[in-house]
């Protein structure tokens, strides 16, 4: 997969394909179901290396490494999950829906625009509650 090369934070990024994401999530689910790396709602040390091995089995020749690739992608997926969860369950977000076929958040255009106006355009890196522009969740399908 494609990476951008450079020095410093955010300069050596890996761009994940949908297929790679699918295999990553399947590998995480397998690890969870096996129970070997489970620990009170989280994973035990060594889980990243185990995921790396599972991905190499599923996608021979892939160059995905536990650190920084898998570790970073899991962090990004957690942030995206928090955003979608907030949209679907938040007290001010009852106008959002979920399209099971497309796996995307749905809303009328005015609802989506109002939501975007309430979001901080420069979120704190500590909270991580808003994705960066290049990783923003696709705009929802209009009903």
Residue pairs with C-beta under 8 A, 6 or more apart in sequence:
1 14
1 15
1 16
1 17
1 20
1 62
1 63
1 64
2 14
2 15
3 12
3 13
3 14
3 15
4 11
4 12
4 13
4 15
5 11
5 12
6 12
12 68
14 64
14 68
14 69
14 72
14 73
16 24
16 73
19 59
20 55
20 59
20 62
20 64
21 73
21 77
23 54
23 55
23 58
23 59
24 51
24 55
24 70
24 73
24 74
24 77
25 77
26 58
27 51
27 54
27 55
27 58
28 51
28 74
30 54
31 37
31 38
31 43
31 47
31 50
31 51
31 54
32 38
32 43
36 44
36 50
37 43
37 44
37 46
37 47
37 50
38 44
48 66
48 67
48 70
48 71
49 66
51 66
51 70
52 64
52 65
52 66
52 70
55 62
55 64
55 70
56 62
56 64
64 70
75 128
76 131
76 135
78 128
79 128
79 129
79 131
80 131
80 135
80 137
82 128
82 129
83 129
83 130
83 131
83 137
84 105
84 137
86 93
86 129
87 93
87 96
87 105
87 115
88 96
88 97
88 98
88 105
92 118
93 115
95 107
95 108
95 111
96 105
96 106
96 107
96 111
96 115
96 140
97 105
97 106
97 107
97 143
98 104
98 105
98 106
99 105
99 106
99 140
99 141
102 141
104 138
104 140
104 141
105 137
105 140
106 140
106 141
106 142
106 143
107 115
107 140
107 142
107 143
108 142
108 143
109 142
112 139
112 140
119 130
120 130
123 129
123 130
131 137
